[in-house]
């Protein structure tokens, strides 16, 4: 049976992972029907040029099925929600016409705060767990650019999910196995999401606070110690929530975040320096609240969140006086 997938957006995340599934389907390797829900300008470009993806080893281009909100029908088995946190409300409204009563929603947003909102809207039975790892961007010419070789998606059923979630996710796993994407159908997806949340909150908090990449921070006198202090604050939040990071994962995360010479930085830093909205509240602010609930003073997270808030306040003030 063909798995009908609606991908919200065709940017760095949705365009890449949805594009790989569409590529496998067109090659006859996966039994999926992939459609992209996009805004009018993006739909026009996709219909004219197809979906173009540039990767470190070359890339691919293919025609895809692009849809507008007004063209949706309630026929999809799974919605891949690949929006930014600040677009969550509009994304919820956008996908509604494409859902039937058994449609599952797989959010690939960073962090955890979105689950409460999605559970309220769609019911916890329909919202499965997931996260992804990819460094990418939407280039000015409309192509999706994968910036590093990292490409991994993780998903799994949450405790309150409907009985059919397992079969749908098994079909999704089979489809991704026909692509170059690293895929994990997790038996404990909440732990995987927490592991990424801890890493990302530290990465985003430090690179935004210092306005520099991991290697630049590690090259300073106190950068490594400050990074590890912020990591410990995030780890305390994870332990308090019942999802402690395994020692080997913690060591690998610490090494990655303190690697001298590394150009690794959070996409939030690019958003911050580009003058656009960020996911600061959803990532750093939410982790700060969870760390404080765990009893941590969370001084590093507090500094990072203050930095992000102050930037937003300055932008608002300067725009108001312009």
MARGU-430118 format. One record per residue (C-alpha): residue in one letter; chain; x, y, z. Coordinates in steps of 0.05 Angstrom, whole numbers. Layout:
<atoms>
> code,unit,X,Y,Z
> A,A,X,Y,Z
...
</atoms>
This chain:
<atoms>
> code,unit,X,Y,Z
> X,A,0,0,0
> X,A,28,68,-20
> X,A,45,114,39
> X,A,18,183,24
> X,A,62,236,54
> X,A,50,311,58
> X,A,113,351,71
> X,A,102,420,99
> X,A,152,465,65
> X,A,208,452,15
> X,A,266,487,50
> X,A,329,460,81
> X,A,294,406,122
> X,A,230,389,85
> X,A,261,398,17
> X,A,319,352,33
> X,A,285,295,69
> X,A,221,299,28
> X,A,263,305,-35
> X,A,302,241,-18
> X,A,236,204,-9
> X,A,208,232,-75
> X,A,273,212,-110
> X,A,268,141,-84
> X,A,195,137,-106
> X,A,211,162,-176
> X,A,267,111,-181
> X,A,218,55,-162
> X,A,254,41,-97
> X,A,201,64,-48
> X,A,125,59,-47
> X,A,110,130,-26
> X,A,71,188,-55
> X,A,105,253,-32
> X,A,72,321,-39
> X,A,99,388,-16
> X,A,54,441,16
> X,A,85,508,0
> X,A,70,582,-9
> X,A,51,608,-78
> X,A,120,635,-97
> X,A,154,571,-77
> X,A,101,529,-113
> X,A,112,569,-177
> X,A,187,558,-174
> X,A,181,483,-159
> X,A,132,474,-216
> X,A,178,511,-263
> X,A,247,486,-242
> X,A,232,424,-200
> X,A,264,411,-133
> X,A,339,422,-137
> X,A,384,396,-81
> X,A,458,409,-77
> X,A,498,361,-33
> X,A,572,354,-17
> X,A,576,297,-67
> X,A,537,330,-123
> X,A,462,331,-112
> X,A,399,317,-152
> X,A,340,350,-185
> X,A,271,323,-199
> X,A,200,345,-213
> X,A,156,344,-150
> X,A,83,352,-133
> X,A,76,421,-103
> X,A,10,441,-71
> X,A,-21,504,-43
> X,A,-63,505,20
> X,A,-126,513,-23
> X,A,-109,451,-64
> X,A,-104,402,-6
> X,A,-150,341,1
> X,A,-156,298,64
> X,A,-118,238,35
> X,A,-51,237,70
> X,A,-27,183,118
> X,A,29,224,147
> X,A,47,297,152
> X,A,121,315,157
> X,A,121,380,196
> X,A,187,414,179
> X,A,173,487,198
> X,A,211,533,245
> X,A,181,540,315
> X,A,159,612,302
> X,A,117,587,243
> X,A,82,532,282
> X,A,14,565,288
> X,A,8,582,215
> X,A,33,512,197
> X,A,-21,479,238
> X,A,-74,518,201
> X,A,-41,504,134
> X,A,-41,428,140
> X,A,-111,418,166
> X,A,-146,408,98
> X,A,-97,351,82
> X,A,-114,309,144
> X,A,-164,254,153
> X,A,-182,224,221
> X,A,-124,175,221
> X,A,-70,220,193
> X,A,-7,221,235
> X,A,36,283,246
> X,A,111,276,250
> X,A,143,341,274
> X,A,217,352,258
> X,A,221,416,297
> X,A,278,429,346
> X,A,266,422,420
> X,A,205,396,458
> X,A,157,454,470
> X,A,118,441,405
> X,A,92,374,428
> X,A,45,403,479
> X,A,15,450,426
> X,A,8,395,374
> X,A,-22,346,424
> X,A,-74,398,442
> X,A,-91,411,369
> X,A,-90,341,339
> X,A,-92,294,400
> X,A,-32,257,428
> X,A,-54,194,392
> X,A,-36,225,325
> X,A,29,262,341
> X,A,89,216,336
> X,A,160,234,357
> X,A,217,254,313
> X,A,278,297,301
> X,A,331,304,248
> X,A,403,324,239
> X,A,423,364,178
> X,A,461,428,163
> X,A,427,462,105
> X,A,397,525,77
> X,A,353,549,21
> X,A,398,585,-29
> X,A,378,650,-63
> X,A,366,612,-128
> X,A,315,567,-95
> X,A,359,505,-89
> X,A,365,467,-24
> X,A,437,464,-2
> X,A,463,410,44
> X,A,524,442,77
> X,A,556,380,108
> X,A,553,305,99
> X,A,508,298,161
> X,A,439,272,142
> X,A,400,233,193
> X,A,327,227,213
> X,A,299,194,276
> X,A,227,177,291
> X,A,186,131,334
> X,A,119,122,369
> X,A,104,160,432
> X,A,68,124,490
> X,A,0,154,475
> X,A,2,142,399
> X,A,-53,105,362
> X,A,-42,31,347
> X,A,-32,42,272
> X,A,28,89,285
> X,A,76,30,286
> X,A,56,6,217
> X,A,59,76,186
> X,A,128,89,216
> X,A,153,20,193
> X,A,132,39,122
> X,A,167,105,129
> X,A,230,71,153
> X,A,228,24,93
> X,A,223,83,47
> X,A,282,119,78
> X,A,323,55,74
> X,A,320,64,-1
> X,A,354,132,5
> X,A,424,155,27
> X,A,393,184,91
> X,A,413,153,157
> X,A,348,131,190
> X,A,331,107,260
> X,A,263,78,278
> X,A,272,88,353
> X,A,242,48,409
> X,A,254,108,456
> X,A,246,169,412
> X,A,237,217,470
> X,A,308,200,493
> X,A,334,214,423
> X,A,296,281,422
> X,A,324,300,490
> X,A,395,282,468
> X,A,389,329,409
> X,A,356,383,451
> X,A,414,382,500
> X,A,465,387,445
> X,A,427,440,406
> X,A,411,485,465
> X,A,484,485,484
> X,A,507,497,413
> X,A,456,552,399
> X,A,465,584,467
> X,A,541,587,462
> X,A,549,605,388
> X,A,496,660,393
> X,A,522,687,459
> X,A,594,690,433
> X,A,574,705,361
> X,A,625,653,338
> X,A,633,581,317
> X,A,651,524,363
> X,A,725,525,344
> X,A,730,600,355
> X,A,701,594,425
> X,A,747,534,441
> X,A,807,576,420
> X,A,796,625,477
> X,A,822,620,548
> X,A,756,602,580
> X,A,713,580,522
> X,A,717,505,534
> X,A,700,512,608
> X,A,641,558,594
> X,A,614,512,540
> X,A,618,452,587
> X,A,583,492,641
> X,A,525,507,595
> X,A,524,434,574
> X,A,519,413,647
> X,A,459,459,657
> X,A,424,426,599
> X,A,443,356,624
> X,A,411,373,691
> X,A,346,390,656
> X,A,348,323,619
> X,A,360,284,683
> X,A,304,320,718
> X,A,257,302,661
> X,A,276,228,666
> X,A,318,227,603
> X,A,391,228,626
> X,A,442,227,570
> X,A,483,164,566
> X,A,557,175,586
> X,A,584,158,517
> X,A,534,205,484
> X,A,552,260,534
> X,A,626,251,520
> X,A,616,253,444
> X,A,572,315,451
> X,A,622,351,495
> X,A,679,335,446
> X,A,639,361,387
> X,A,620,425,423
> X,A,692,441,445
> X,A,730,420,382
> X,A,786,469,365
> X,A,785,489,293
> X,A,712,470,283
> X,A,669,516,240
> X,A,606,484,270
> X,A,553,534,292
> X,A,478,535,301
> X,A,432,558,246
> X,A,404,604,300
> X,A,468,644,295
> X,A,458,654,220
> X,A,386,676,234
> X,A,409,723,289
> X,A,463,756,247
> X,A,416,759,187
> X,A,367,801,226
> X,A,309,752,222
> X,A,268,716,275
> X,A,301,660,314
> X,A,278,599,353
> X,A,310,627,415
> X,A,249,622,459
> X,A,234,551,435
> X,A,305,526,446
> X,A,346,568,495
> X,A,289,600,534
> X,A,252,534,543
> X,A,316,497,563
> X,A,330,552,614
> X,A,262,542,646
> X,A,273,467,649
> X,A,343,474,678
> X,A,318,521,732
> X,A,262,472,748
> X,A,317,420,758
> X,A,350,464,810
> X,A,407,491,768
> X,A,426,564,772
> X,A,431,560,696
> X,A,474,623,693
> X,A,502,607,624
> X,A,434,593,593
> X,A,407,656,627
> X,A,462,697,595
> X,A,448,667,526
> X,A,373,678,532
> X,A,385,750,556
> X,A,430,762,496
> X,A,376,737,448
> X,A,321,777,482
> X,A,363,840,483
> X,A,377,834,409
> X,A,301,828,395
> X,A,287,888,440
> X,A,339,929,404
> X,A,312,911,335
> X,A,241,928,357
> X,A,265,995,386
> X,A,305,1014,324
> X,A,249,996,277
> X,A,200,1036,320
> X,A,244,1098,316
> X,A,259,1092,242
</atoms>
